Amino acid sequence: MDASVVENAPNQKEVDGKMATTEESEKPSNSIGLLPIMIFLAATVATAVVVEVLPHASRVFPWKLADSSADQLQPPPTYAIFGRSPTEEHLVHVVNVLHKFGYKRVGVNDSWNLLWAHDYPFLSFANLKNLGQHQVVNHYPGCGYLTNKVDLCTTQLPFLPRAFRLPAEREEFLDYARENPQALFVQKHNEHRHIKVRAPADIAFGSNDSFVQEFVQRPYLVDGHKFDIGVYVVITSVNPLRVYIYTGDVLFRYCPVKYHPFDAENVDKYIVGDDYLPTWEVPSLRKYYNRFGGSMRTVFEAYVRDQGKDPAQIWPQVEHIVRTTIAAKEKDIVNILRSYRTHNFFDLMRFDLFIDEDLKVFLMEANMSPNLSSAHFKPNSLLYEQVLYSVFNLVGIRPLTSTSGALLGESSEMITTDKNLSTDLNKCAAHDCDKSCNKEECDLCLQCLSGSEYKMLQQAHQEHLHRVDMKRIFPKPIRDPMRFDVMAETANMSKKNAWMTRWFHNKCQFDAVWCN
C-alpha cells in the first residue's frame, strides 16, 4: 500500500473500503510515515507467529509453493567444500556423487545449498548461525563432544575400556592400576598418534591433553589377526534426537601382523594403521569375498559361523553402543545449538569398535570426518559411494531426477501431508483435541502441533521414506509392538525425545514397516 494513502486516510475502515480504487489513483509521496512502518513490522511478526503456531501456515501463506514448470527454470543446486588440506583426494567420492546428483560446485563464500566441511566449520563461518531454509551443513555444532577422543574415552560408559585423563586423574589411574596388576594400558592423545601399549610404570604423566586407557588383551582374531570395525552413523536431528546406521556394509580393517606371540613393541600386531590388511587379503575370508561376492560384514559373519559361534549377537550390541553414546552427549550439543537460529545440520560419523574373544563389543572412538578416500584401497570406492548415496537421500539431498520439491527436505504434498503425520485418532477425539490443546494427551494430535513440531514430523516421515540402506536406531526400533512398553522406554528421556518416540510407536502400531 502507498504511504500517501495511509497518511491521508481519515480512518482505517475507509482505507479498507477504498483500497482498490485508491491504489490506482494515488501517486506515492517521497516520504514514508511512521504508521506504514509499524504496520509492516507488525505484519512480519504476525506472520512469524502464524508460521510457528499454525502447522498449516503454508495454506494461508502459499509463497513456498511452486509448480513443476517453475522448477524446471531453477538453476541447479550447489555445494561448497571447506577443508584445510592442500589436496582433495579424500573428497573424490563426495564430489563424484554430488555431480551425479546434478549439483554444481561453488566457493564457500558463494550462495550454496550444501556445505561439505571436512574440518569443523563453525569457528570459521559466523553465518552458519543463520542458515537459509534451503541450506544444510554436514556437521552439528558441538559434535566434538562425540569425536574428541579425550572427552569421549574418559566418559564412563560400560562399553568403553576404563580411561583416565592426564595429568588431572593421575591418582585415580594409579589406584586402578594397583587394583588390576595384570592390566596393560595405551596412552593416547587427541590426534590419535604414537599409540603404544605400556605398563603403568611407563606412562608419561606430564603429557597434557592425553589420556590412558585400559588395553583389552583378549581380542577376537581372524586367521590370527586383530581387527576393528567401522560403522557409519548419521545424526539427522537433535532435540528430538534421530540417529541412523548404515547397514549396507561395515568397514573391517585387519592388523597386518598376527597378534600372537604378542609384542608390545610391534604396534602392527594390535594397532590398525593406514596400511592395514584388507578383507580380500585375509586367507579365510578371501573365498567368501572373491568367489561368492560377499560384503566385508557378511564374509566376517561366515567366518564366525565356521568357528561355531553366532555373529548375530554382535550387531544389537553395536546399535546399543552408538545409541547410548550419542544420547549421553546430546545435552552438550543442545546447549551449543541454543545460539543457532536454524538447525539445518546433519552429521556423518564413523564409530570404530572392536570385539573380544567372547564377541563382546567395545567402543574405541567416533570420527567426525571419516576417511572416504579409496586412493589406498580401490575396492573401497563402492562402499564409500554407497554410503554417501544413502546419507544424501536420507537428509534430503537427492538427484535432480527425484520428485520436484524434495530437495533438501523441502515439504511436498506428494511426499508428506497431514494424513501421513496424524496418529492415534481415537485418543485425539476422546480428549476433544480439536477444541483445546491443554491436555498432555493432545501433544501429537495434528491440530495441536506447532509449526516447528509439524516440520520435525515432516522431516522424520521423509527420512523414513528415503532411508535406502540406513536403519533408524534412535528412536529405538520396536522389535515386538505387542510387548513394547512406551511409558518405560520414554521414562528417562527428554520431553522432545519422548514425544518423537511416541510418534514412531503410534506409526508402528498402524504399519509394521515403521517399527524399524
N, C-alpha and C positions, 0 to 999 in steps of 0.2 A: 504494500500500500504506500502511496506517495506521502511524503512528510507533510506537504501543504494541506492535504486532505484532513489529516489528523489535527494539525494546528488550528485550522479554521473551522472545524466542526463544532457546533454548539453542544452536541452530546453524542455519546457512542451509539445510541439507538438510531439516530438519524444517519450516522455514518454507515451502519449496517444496512439500513433501508435503501440508501442511495449508492451503495458501493459500486454497482455495475456501471451506472452512468457516470459517476464522478470520476472513476479511474480513466474513463475515455476522454473526459472533457478537461480535467485539470492538468496543469503543467507543473512539474516538480520545481520546488524552490531550491535555492542554493544553500540552504542551511537545514540541519536536522535537529528537531526539538528533542526534549528530554523524554516525552511520552512515548514516541515510537521506539526509542532505545530500550525503555523499560518494558514495553510490550514484547520486543524481540527477546530480551533476556528471560522474561517470564515464560515465553513460549519454548525457549531452549530448555529451561529447567523442567518445565512440564513434560516435554517430550521425553527427556531422560527418565523421569519418574514413571511415565506410562510404559516405556520400553522395559523397565525393570519390574514393575508391578504386574503388568498385563502380559501373560505369556503369548497372547495372540496379537501383539502390537504390530506385527508385520501386515495384518489385515487392515489396521487403521492407518498405518503409515507405509504405503506399498513401494517406497523408493528402492528397496533392496531387490525387488523382483525384476527380472529381465527375461525377455523371450529369447528363443534359441537363435533367431536371426541376428539379434544384437550381440549374442555371444560369439557368433562367427566373425564379427568385426573386431573383437577384442585382440590386443597383442598377446603373444604367448606369455605364460607365467615365467617368472625369472627367479634365479637363485644367485647367491653370492657365497664365497668361501672365505673364511677367516682362519688363518693359521700362521704361525711364526717360522715354520720350516722353510728353508730356501727352495726345496723341491716339493712336488705334489705327487710323488709315486704312491704314497699311502692313500691318495684320494682318487685314483684312477677309476675305481669301480663306482664310487659315488657320482662322479662326473658322467660315466657311461650310462648309468641307469637314468639319471635326470635328463640326459639328452634323448634317450629312447622315449622318455615320457613326454618330450616336446618342450622341455624347459630351456630357457636361454640364460646364459651366464652374464652377470653384470658385476660391477665393482661393489665393494662393501659399503661405499658411501652413496651409491645409487639407490633407486627405489627397487626393492626386491620383495618377492613373496616368501622365499625360504632363505634363511641364513644358516649355512652348514659351518659350524665352528669346530675346528679340531682342537683348538685351545679355548680355555674359559674366556668367554667374550664380555662378561658383564662389567669388568673393570675398565674395558677399553671403549665401550659404546654406551653413553648415557641414554641415548634414545631408545634403548631396549626396554626401558621402563614404561614406554608409551607406544607399544606396537599398534599398528593398524589392524583392522578386522581381518584382513587377508594376508597377514604376515605371521610367520612361525619361525621359531629358533629351536635347534636340535639339542639344547641343554636347558636344564632348570637352574635358576639362580639358587645357590646353596647346595648344588649337587655334590660339592666337595665333602659334605658330611658323610657321604657314602663312599666316595672314591679316594679320599685322603687316607693313606694306608695306616698312619699312626692313629687317627681318630677312629677308624673302623675297627682295627685289630685290638685296640685297647677297650672296646665296648664289650661288656661282659654278657656274651650270649653263649649258650651251651654248645653250639657247633663251631665256635671259634676256639682254636687252641689257646690256652691261657697266655696272656701277653701283659707286659708291664712297660709303661712309658719311662724313658730315662732322660735325665737323672732323677726325675721327680719321685718315681716309685722304686728307688733302689732298695730300700729296706724291705718293702713288701716282696720284691723279687728274691732277695737273699733268704727270707723266711720260707718262701715257697720252694726254693732250691734245696734247703736243708730238709724240708719235709718230704721231698721227692728226689733222693740222692741218685737215682738212675736216670733222671731226666736230662735230656740234651736240649739246647736252645739255638735259635738262629737270631742274630741281631740284624735288624733291618732299618733302613732309612726310608723316607717318603718316596725317594726316587727309585727305590727297589733295586739298588745296585750293590755289588760286593757282598752278597749274602753268603754266609758260610756257617756250618754247624759248629758250635763252640760249647765247651764245658763252662759252668758258671764262673770258674776262676779266670777264664779268658775273655770275659765280657768287658768292653770298654765303657766304663760308667761316665766318662767325661764327654761323651758324644751327645750333643744337643739334637733335638728333633729326631730321635731314634727310639726304637722300642725293641724289646727282646721277647721272643715268642717261643713257646714250647714246640719242639720238633716231634712230630708223630713218627715213631720208629718202626711201625709195622704196616707199611703201605700195601695195598693190593698191587700185584705185579702181573704184567702180561709178557710172557716169554722172558721173565726176569727183569723187565723194565718198569720203573716207576713212571707215572704219568699224571697229568692234570686234565681237567675237563673245563671247557669254556662254554657257558650257557648265555645266549644273547637275551637280554631283558630290555623291555621298553616300558617306561613310565609315561602314560598319556595324560594323567590328571593327578593333581594333589589337592586334597581338601575339597571334594572327596577323592580318595586315592583309587586309581585304577592302574594295574600292573599286568603285563603280558610277558610270556616267554616264547621264544621261537622253538617250535617243535620239529621243524624240517630236518634238522641235524644238530649235532653238538660237536664243537671243536675238541678233538683229542690230540694231545701233544705228549710224546714219549721221550724220556731221557735217553740220550744216545749211548750211554754206557750202563750195563746191567748193575742193579742195586747191590747185589752180593758178589764178592765179600765187601762189606761196607767200608768206605774210607772217606772220612770227613774232608780230607784234603782234595779229593777229586769231586768237584761240585757237579760234574756231568752225570754223576750217579744219582743225584737227588734234586737238582735244580733244572727246571725246563728253561733253556735259553733260546736264543734266536735260531740256532742250528739244531733244533730238536729232531727227533726221529718221527717221520710222519706215519700215519696208519698204513699206507700202502707198502711200507718197507719193513713192517713188523712181520716176521715169518708166519705166525699162526693166524694173522689177520689178512695176509695177502690174498689167500684163496677166496675168502668171502668178499673182499673188496674188488679184486681184479676179475675174478671168474664169474661171480654171481651178482655183481652190481650193487653191493650193499653200501650203506652210508657209514660214516665213522661211528655213529651210535649203534646201528644195527649189527655191524661186524663185531664190535666190542661185546654186545649182548650175546651174540652167537658164541663167542669165546667163553664168556662166563658160564653159559649153559653147558658148554663142553666140559667145564671143570666141576659140574654137578651143583652149581649154585643158581639162584633165581635173580636175574638183574632187575626184575620189576620193582623190587624194594628200593632201588636207588632213586628213582625219579620223584616219588612222593616226598622223599627227604629233600631233594633239590628244590622243589616247589616251596616246601615249608621254610627252608633256609632263606630263599630270596624274598618271600612274602614277609617273613618276620623281620629280616634285616631292614628292608625299606620302611616298613611300618614303624620300626623303632626310631628311625631318623626323620619321619615325616614332620613332626612338630618343629624341628630345627629348620627345615626347608620352608614350612608355612610362615615362620617368623621372618625369614628373608623376603618372602613374596609379598609381605604387607606393604612394602614400598613400591610395588609394581602395579600399575593401573590395570593392565591386562595380563592374562596368564596364558599367552599363546606359545606354550613350550611343550616339548616332549624330550625324552632322553633315552638314547640307545646306549646301553652299557653291556659289558661282558662280565659276568660273575665267574671267577676262577675257583674251582673246587678240587678236592682230591678225596680218595676213597681208601679206607684201611682194609686190612685183610678180612674183616668181618662185614664188609660192604657198608660200613658206616661212613657217612659223607661229612666232610669238614669244609668250611669256607676259608679261602685264602685271602681274596681281595676282590674288589669291584673296580673295573677300569672305565674311566669317564669316556675316553675316545678309543675304543678297541681297535686293534690293528685290522684293517680291511684291505691290506695290500697282499697280492699274490705274487709279488716280484720274486720272493724266495721259494715259494711252493705254488707253481702254476695251477695244479689241480684244485687249489682252494678258491679259485676265481668264481666258480659256480656257486659255492657256498655263500660267498660274500654278496654276490649279486642277488641271490635268492633271499637272503636276509634283508637286504635293502628293499627289494620289491615288496616283501611283506610289511616291513616297517612303514614305508611310504604310503602304501594303501591303507594301513591301519589308521594313520594320523591324518588322512585326507589329501595326501599328495599323490594324485593319480594321473595316469596317461590322459592326454587330451582327447582320446577317443572315448573316454569314460563318459558317464552321464553328465550333461552340461549342468553346471551349478554345484557339482560336488567338490570342486576344487577347494583344498584347504579346509575341509569340513563345513563349508557353507551349506546351510539348510536348503533342501529341495523337497517339495511336496511329493515328488516322485519317489523319494527315498524314505523320508521320515515325515509323518504327520501326526495329528492328535491321537488317532486310533492306535498308532504304534507305541505311544508312550503311556497311555492310560492303563491303569491296573486296579485290581480289587474293587470293581464297580459296586459290589454288594455293600462293602464297608462304607464307601463314599455316599451311597444312597441312604444307608441306615443312619448315618450321622448328619444327613442334610448338608453335606459339604458344599453344595452349590449355593447355599444360603448364608453360611458362615464358615470361616476357616479357623475359628478359635480353638477347635479341638485338635489334639495331637494326632488323632486317627485320620485327619484330613490332609496331612502334610505331603502325601503322594497323589492326592486327587488333582486332576487336571486343572480345575477351577482355582485351586489354592497354590499353584506353583508361581513363584516369582519369575521374572524374565530370565534371571541368571540360572535359576534351577531348571527351567524349561530347556535352556541351552545345554546344561550339563547332561540332561537325559537325551537330548538330540544327539550329542556327541557320543554318548555311550551306545546308543542304538546304532549309529553309523559305524562305530568301531566294530561292533558285533557282526555287522553285515559284510565288512571288508577286512576280516582278520587274516585271510589267506592261511598261512601256517603259524599264526600266532594263537596262543592259548591264554585265556584270562586266568590269572591266579590270585588276583585281588580286585574285587571281592572274590572270596574263596569259591572254587567250583563246588556245586552241590551234587554229590555222588548219589545220595538217596533222598529224594524230595520228601518222602513219607516220614523219614526219621530225622530230618533236618530241623534243629531247634533254633529258629531265627532269633529268639529272645536271648538264649545263651550265647549264640555266636556274636551278637552285637553288644553284649553287656559292657565290655570294656573298650568299645570303640568311641571315637569322637562322634559328635552328633551327625556330621555330614557323612562320615563313613558308614554309620549305621543306617542312615537314610538311603544311601546308594545300595547297600547290601540288601535292604528290604525290597527295593525296586527289582533287583535281579531275582530275588526269591519269588516275588509275585510273577515275574515273567516266566520263571522256571516252572511254576505251577500250571501255567497256561500252555506252555510249549517246552518240552524236554530239551530242545536244542539250546535253550537259554541257560540250562543248568551248568554248562561248562564253557 
